[in-house]
């Protein structure tokens, strides 16, 4: 009887979590042999991760940040001139587009969920240093990232 009291709630929680995960397709339109795309969609998932974590975008290309049922935001902290405007607030069940005009590496993160981050590499960027995949530790990585020198 005690075992059933433990297993039943765990099974229900697993079922609910599985049903609430984002199943939105990740779309990218390839434009050149280097793998750069003219547009891409990055999903901010309920599992506290940006998917895909890294996008290679042509200069002038657009990224659509798709926010599901869990609130997220996107901030381009400490990035080069030409970074698009951040997406502040708590965004859920909406999509926001950002255009990347200048070549470079644009690291972004969610200020609500520390460790949730991704990278957009635009054009022929010479510095392609990206952050590690934001899905570490089941999508929630609380280890603070170190700043680039």
JOCOR-V442074 format. One line per field, one symbol per residue. psi: psi as a letter, one per 30 degrees, with the letter a starting at -180 (. if undefined). burial: + if it has 16 or more other C-alpha atoms within 10 Angstrom, else -. A space follows every 50 residues. Layout:
psi: ???
burial: ???
This chain:
psi: eeeefeeeeeeeeeeeeefflkgkkjkkjkflffgklfllkkkjlfghkk klfkkjkkkflkkjjjkbfkkllkkikhllkfklkljaajkkhlkkkkkj ekkakjkllkfejkfjlakkjkbikejhjlllkggkhgfjjgkklkkk.
burial: ---------------------+-----+-+-----+++++++++++++++ +++++++++-++++++++-+++++++------++--+---+------+++ +++++++++++-++++++++++++------+-+++---+++--------
